[in-house]
Amino acid sequence: MSLPPSRDFPSQNPGPNRLPVGQLLVRLLAEFRRELLDAADGRGYSDLRPAHLQITGNIGIKGIRLTRLAARAQLSLAATSELVNELQALGYLERRPDPSDARAKLIFPTPRGMQLLRDASSKVRELEEAWGAYAGEQRFEAAMQTLQDILSATRQARQESEGER
């Protein structure tokens, strides 16, 4: 027996012109990732797969420990390690000794990885401009600020809740 989609439940139906928030966010993220990967493929990064975006979107450029990257990417340590190993084998990432702890390694983008990050950043700007044109620039910016406000508030509430335990 399968459950009907959440929009079939009256208490979760936001109306005829909008999907429930979870479906909306997941579908927009899927569209965002599809657009990024299509652009990456066209720029010579055809060896990337969707899971790699969890790493490339969170790696930064100043070096990061695997545990911190896993937390940022919201992945298990094992999954993060596997994806970093793949990206390292593909020439996008490298591990270097951590100057503050000889036992640890920092993960950095290689020159190829840096170019990928620059190209991805450019594509994100293009997507934001296109999506802003769809909705109207002011509405899009207001929506982005609203999402940021919600994210900040939910993170703060979670931290306060965890502090009470």
Steps between C-alpha positions, in 0.01 A plus 500: 500500500642838406406833647359769273716806434482761773305740281210253520469561873276802563706620798812517282348641182623860467262576215476440129790727399780365718654171607552425871828649624692170513410406144569851379848511657597150385381561144675837476820343633473223240449760224792706633730196502386391154581846362841499669590154370380582148722808501790303649467236231512771233819645651697176509401364840305202370660277764297663780190335637218648712641379834822693436306826527460438874878528527574771244227718647656483846875466449609864502850595389701537822523132592261302715517188713293202397288510816412867446420439134271208594313722744468783246384263227263322740646163406645215700876495544518183288298648213702822512826307496386295200396810305822684586700196387310497170553874446867460589537218246331721239749780571266749668623469861821429687590427859779689675637478852326727749766741631322520836483120549749270332260204539225671299455583133331796338309467175559765234383549144771438240543752216240297306276506807542876534395546139198279562403713802539821297288357217238376746487838671444665164219254421336566838500874421340422161236283666418766756462756222277266298288404799478867596371575150235227537368638827603862474828618653348652815276200568792263446728696735222517760449123468874438543513724807192327643660158453820628666299638792319167544827306484666728755200484735468123482873453563488734798191326641669160461817622673295643788301179525818289503646729768202428726563124501 
